């Protein structure tokens, strides 16, 4: 990546991070996993409210373009969303989310894939 490409990419990451922070609660944990992948942990949250957060982030990103002078390209987001099963480890939940994220990416831009059956339902 050239130095001139790093500045817009860095700004894009900061822009996306700010949208996520504005769309979540203080207790939620948001962080970059590497590259263009992030993890958002919503403690004590069931699927429907978590899905609402994901949709709010997607909608805000789509409807609030960055300032033109920032040179941030138009952005989209794909998400994988899962609720841990009873006694499930963080590692196995993250593996599940990775699979859902891959499925979301193959589904196209601004796509959310989520686990339907959770916690014995």
N, C-alpha and C positions, 0 to 999 in steps of 0.2 A: 504494500500500500504506500502510495506517495505521501509526503508530508501534507500536501494540499488536500488530500482526500481524508487525512486523519482528523482534521479540524471539524468538517461536517459530520463525520461518523461519531466523534466524541460528543458533539452537540446533540446529535440524534439520540444517543444513549442517555444523556442528561435529560432531554426533553421527555423521552419515554418514561424514565424513572420518576420525573416530577408528576406525570399523569398518574402513575401507579400509586405514588405516595398520597396524592390528593383523593384517590378513589378508595383508600383503605383506612382502617382504624389504627390507632396508636399501637395496639397490641399485636397487629399483624406484622409479619416478618417478610421483607422484600430484599432480594439480593440477586446479583448477577452470577450465573453459574459458569459463564465462559462464552466467548463469542457473542452471539446475539440471543443467548438463552438466559432467562431469568427464572427465579423461583419465588412464588408468593405463598406463604404459609398463613392460613387463616385459622387460628386456634378456636376451638369450640364453635365451629361453623358447620352447619349441615349443607347438603348439596345445593338446594335452591338458593339460599343467600349467597353462597360462594359463586354460583353461576351468575347471579345478579351482579356481583362485583366484576366478574370477567366480562360480562356484557357491557357494563358501565365503562370499563377501561377501553374496550373495543370501540364503543360509540364515541367516547371522548377523543380518541386517537383519530377516528375517521372524520369527525365533525369539527375538530379544532386544529386546523393545519398550522404548522409552525410559521412564524413570521418569515416573509420572503427573504428579507435581508440576512436571515440566519443561515441560508443555503442548506437547510435540512431537507432532504428529499421526502416526497410523500411516503408515508409509512403505513404498514398494515401489521396485523398481529395474528398469530395462530396460537391456540392454547390447548393444553391437556389438563383436565381437571379430575381429581379423584379424592375421595374421602377414605381415610384409613379404615380397614376392617378392624374388628375387635382384636386386640393383641398383635396387630400388624406392625412390623418395624418401619422406621422411617425409610430405611434403604429399600425395602420391598415396595413401599408406597411410591417412592421416587422412580423406581423401575416401571411401575404401572403408569405413572404420569408420562415418562419418556415415550412409552408405546402410544399413549393417547396423543401426545404432541406430534409424533411422526404421522399418525393417522390424520390429524388436523392439517398438517402441512400438505399432505397429499390431497386433502379436500379443497384446497384453494386458499386464497387470501382471506383474512379476517374470519377464520373458521375456528370453532371451539368444539373439541371432542371431550366428552365426559363419561364417567362411569355411571351407569344407570342403577345397577344393583349394588347396594352398600349396606354394611352393618346388618347383615342377615335379612334384608328386605328383598 
